[in-house]
Amino acid sequence: MRRRRTPLPPAPLPQRDGVDPVRVRLPVTGPWSTVRDYLVWRLSGAPAGAVATLMDDGLVVDADGRAVTARDPFRPGAYVWFHRERPAEHPVPFALDVVYRDAHIVVADKPHFLATTPRGGHVVETALTRLRRDLGIPTLTAAHRLDRLTAGLVLFTVRPEERGAYQTLFRDRLVRKEYEAVAPYDPELDLPRTVRGRIVKERGVPAARQEPGTPNAESRVELVERRAGAVDLGRYRLLPTTGRTHQLRVHLSGLGVPILGDPLYPVVTDPAPPGDFRRPLQLLATGLAFTDPWSGRRLRFRTGRTLEAWSSYGTWCASD
């Protein structure tokens, strides 16, 4: 019998510009005598004096919303909340379009370079934060994710209690996802084909890798169109049936036609400097289709975006 999870206490602090407060659970045991001691240890990478400043300003609170002071004793298993100092971010100068909205979901058309959800150095410049702020829906959450470098359709849920139903659609492969990519054309590559393999992504390692073993990733790859010229290009239609990290990027690279603008495959290159939005990865989530678990309707969505390297290769690859 599966043990029921204890529900998390609600955050006593409101969001700030669409960003949730940080929730920290104190360990059950430990050598710390005060909450402050633990937070200093836990946030060892934060600027010196950051915890003291938060507490002196009354910005660390407990489950009742009471300010936690530097003298409050360590309480095993307790929760505290606070807003962290946000990292400096370069604004992503591209629009985030809403293509559908109802009482249950929001479907957004994400530009390249915009992260789906807050992570690492991307907090405010994310699709989730923008949508929460612009639509006034603080409970909005992502049902799945797109890589920051990938553009296209992303599904968000409005009500926390319904999020699991939509995530289950993705888990059970009940969502038809369609992508488009621009990559080199190889006349020797026999398409269409279904690519299967085992993809492993280690935490802290930028690129995933393929290795022998039981397949855990599957993608259908089709050539839609060829464009001959100074650079022979192909426009590819990609239909993944699984959702491994970087799956489509790994599969096309493995076929010898890596997606244009990919900084990780087939080899890891130096990342573009912050604020450099040139040469976006030519990968686009073009379609989502599924049966809505609440209305029973079959929903289909298409992106309004196109891939620049296909319509204007010279513009896309220009260095200025």
Helices and strands as residue ranges (DSSP letters): E 22-25, H 35-42, H 50-56, E 79-82, E 97-101, E 105-110, H 127-135, E 141-142, E 151-157, G 160-162, H 163-171, E 176-184, E 193-200, E 209-211, E 217-227, E 233-240, H 247-254, E 283-291, E 298-302, H 308-311, H 313-317
